[in-house]
């Protein structure tokens, strides 16, 4: 059983993760439209990972006795100021998501909901990785993106990213 506050925050996080997925899919589309196919691929994989994150929370909430209350997802922007703008927005967005995860964790600790605290450990570690990836992508663009060959090399490198289902998803999948 969840306290109403923790259950509400988990439901809000499902929506936040789906928003993240839509944001990254929108970024991928913009990048593809502007012939940055490698960056588009990288953000497309990010979209799929964010969808996994939403489903992990969805399944956890269901399996642990909570009630899922899906809400409307705000539309993400569709226009961006360029590759650097997308990379900067991505980092800023991941920092926001980290703060949301911390908020849930703080409430779970206050409510002595130790199963949720334990559940969130993976998300906290994941956010370290997400922020690091976003920061690295922005830093590398700032270092090499002003050179056409450097930008081409970055684009090609990011295009090698492939989607692998988040292993954590399998832990919480139950029968629907």
FENPEWO-V664818 format. One record per helix or strand of 3 or more residues. SS is the DSSP state (2 for helix, 1 for strand). FROM is the first residue (numbers start at 1). TO is the last residue. If there is no record, write none. Layout:
# FENPEWO-V664818
ss = {SS;SS}
from = {FROM;FROM}
to = {TO;TO}
This chain:
# FENPEWO-V664818
ss = {2;2;2;2;2;2}
from = {4;37;83;114;148;167}
to = {33;63;110;144;158;172}
